[in-house]
C-alpha cells in the first residue's frame, strides 16, 4: 500500500515539475551566485540563503499564474523534512570528503590554490545531489542528466584548473545555469502549448 501511495505522489510531483519552472528558478539562483563569486566569495553563502529564502515566494507566484490554471493546484506532502535534510547534508559532507581525498592525494592540503582548484568539484557533487533528489521525487529523467552533468563539468574544470582564483567554480555555475535555462525554457514552452487554459462558457 505504501509503495502505491509513493507512486501516486511521484506522479503528482512529475505533473507539477513538467512546467520547467524549477529549472528556470535554479538557473537564476546559480547565475546570481556565480556573480557573487566574482564580486566577493565571502558573501556567497549569505547571498545563496537570501535568494533561496525569498526566491521561493516569486517561484510560487509564477506557479500560481502559469501552472495551476492549467493542471490545478497541488501541494507536496512535507512529512519527511528531517530525512530530506539529512540526505542533503550527507551529500554535502561526501562532496567535501571527496575533495579532501583528492587534494590529499595531490599533496596539497596546505595549499589554498588546491582548494580553489577543487571548488568546482565540490560544487558539482553538491548540486548533483540536489538534482538527483529531484529526479527520485519526480521520476523525471532530465534531472538525472543535469545531476550527471554537474559532476562531469566539475571534474573537467578541476582537471584543467590552476587554482589561481575561483574562476573554475564560476564557470561551473554559469555552465549549469545555461543548461538549466535552456531545459527550463524548452519545458515551459512545451507545457504551455500542450496545456492551454480552458475558458468556461456562459453556461459554466
C-alpha positions in Angstrom: 0.0 0.0 0.0 2.8 2.5 0.9 4.5 1.7 -2.4 1.3 2.5 -4.3 1.0 5.8 -2.4 4.6 6.6 -3.1 4.0 6.0 -6.8 0.9 8.3 -6.8 2.9 11.0 -5.0 5.7 10.7 -7.6 3.3 11.1 -10.5 1.8 14.2 -8.8 5.3 15.7 -8.5 6.1 14.8 -12.1 3.0 16.6 -13.2 3.9 19.6 -11.1 7.5 19.7 -12.3 6.8 19.4 -16.0 6.4 23.1 -16.5 10.2 23.7 -16.4 9.9 26.5 -13.7 12.1 24.6 -11.3 14.9 24.6 -13.9 14.4 28.3 -14.6 14.4 29.1 -10.9 17.6 27.1 -10.3 19.2 28.7 -13.3 18.5 32.2 -11.9 19.9 31.2 -8.5 23.1 29.7 -9.9 23.6 32.7 -12.1 23.3 35.2 -9.2 25.6 33.0 -7.1 28.2 33.0 -9.9 28.1 36.8 -9.9 28.5 36.7 -6.2 31.7 34.6 -6.5 33.0 37.2 -8.9 32.2 40.1 -6.7 33.1 38.7 -3.2 33.4 34.9 -2.5 33.0 35.6 1.3 29.3 36.6 0.9 28.3 33.7 -1.4 26.7 31.7 1.5 24.6 34.7 2.7 23.6 35.6 -0.9 22.5 32.0 -1.6 20.4 31.8 1.6 18.8 35.1 0.8 17.9 34.1 -2.8 16.5 30.7 -1.9 14.5 32.1 1.0 12.8 34.9 -0.9 13.1 33.4 -4.4 10.6 30.7 -3.5 7.9 33.3 -3.0 8.4 34.5 -6.5 8.5 30.9 -7.7 5.1 30.2 -6.1 3.6 33.4 -7.6 4.7 32.3 -11.1 3.4 28.8 -10.5 0.0 30.3 -9.5 -0.2 32.2 -12.8 1.2 29.7 -15.2 0.9 26.2 -13.8 -2.1 25.9 -11.6 -4.6 27.4 -14.0 -3.7 24.6 -16.4 -3.4 21.5 -14.3 -4.9 22.5 -11.0 -3.3 23.3 -7.6 -1.2 20.7 -5.9 0.9 20.9 -2.8 3.6 18.3 -1.9 3.3 16.5 1.3 6.1 17.5 3.6 6.1 14.7 6.1 9.8 13.8 5.9 11.8 17.1 6.1 14.3 15.6 8.6 15.2 12.7 6.3 15.5 15.0 3.3 17.7 17.4 5.2 19.9 14.6 6.4 20.2 13.3 2.9 21.4 16.6 1.6 23.8 17.1 4.5 25.3 13.6 3.7 25.7 14.6 0.1 27.5 17.9 1.0 29.7 16.1 3.5 30.5 13.5 0.9 31.5 16.2 -1.5 33.9 17.8 1.0 35.3 14.4 1.9 35.9 13.6 -1.8 37.6 17.0 -2.2 39.8 16.3 0.8 40.9 12.9 -0.5 41.6 14.3 -4.0 43.6 17.3 -2.6 45.5 15.0 -0.1 46.5 12.6 -3.0 47.8 15.6 -4.9 49.8 16.6 -1.8 48.3 20.0 -1.4 46.1 20.0 1.7 48.0 23.1 3.0 47.9 24.8 -0.4 45.0 27.3 -0.8 45.4 27.1 -4.6 44.4 23.4 -4.4 41.3 24.2 -2.5 40.3 26.9 -5.0 41.0 24.4 -7.8 38.8 21.8 -6.1 35.9 24.3 -5.7 34.1 23.2 -8.9 34.5 19.5 -7.8 32.7 20.3 -4.5 30.1 22.4 -6.3 29.5 19.6 -8.8 28.9 16.9 -6.2 26.7 19.2 -4.0 24.4 20.3 -6.9 24.3 16.8 -8.3 22.8 15.6 -5.0 20.0 18.2 -5.2 19.1 17.3 -8.8 19.3 13.6 -8.1 16.9 14.0 -5.2 14.5 15.9 -7.5 14.8 13.1 -10.0 14.0 10.5 -7.4 11.0 12.5 -6.2 9.5 13.2 -9.6 10.8 10.4 -11.9 11.9 13.0 -14.5 15.0 11.7 -16.4 16.2 15.2 -17.3 17.1 15.9 -13.6 19.4 12.8 -13.6 21.0 14.2 -16.8 21.6 17.5 -15.0 23.0 15.7 -12.0 25.4 13.8 -14.1 26.4 17.0 -16.0 27.1 18.8 -12.7 29.6 16.1 -11.7 31.2 15.8 -15.1 31.6 19.5 -15.5 33.0 19.8 -12.0 35.6 17.1 -12.7 36.6 18.7 -16.0 37.1 22.1 -14.6 39.1 20.7 -11.7 41.4 18.8 -14.1 42.1 21.9 -16.3 42.0 24.5 -13.4 45.1 26.1 -12.0 43.7 27.3 -8.6 44.9 30.9 -9.1 41.4 32.1 -8.4 37.7 30.9 -8.2 37.1 31.1 -11.9 36.6 27.3 -12.1 33.6 27.3 -9.8 32.2 30.5 -11.6 32.3 28.7 -14.9 30.8 25.6 -13.4 27.8 27.6 -12.0 27.4 29.5 -15.3 27.6 26.3 -17.4 24.9 24.7 -15.3 22.8 27.8 -15.2 22.9 28.0 -19.0 21.9 24.3 -19.4 19.1 24.7 -16.9 17.8 27.9 -18.6 17.7 26.0 -22.0 16.0 23.0 -20.4 13.5 25.1 -18.5 12.6 27.2 -21.5 12.0 24.1 -23.6 9.9 22.5 -20.9 7.9 25.7 -20.2 7.1 26.3 -23.9 6.1 22.6 -24.3 4.0 22.7 -21.2 2.1 25.9 -22.1 1.4 24.6 -25.7 0.2 21.3 -24.5 -1.9 22.6 -21.6 -4.0 25.6 -22.8 -6.2 27.3 -20.3 -9.8 26.4 -20.9 -12.2 29.2 -20.7 -15.6 28.4 -19.3 -18.5 29.4 -21.5 -21.6 31.3 -20.2 -23.3 28.1 -19.1 -20.2 27.0 -17.0 
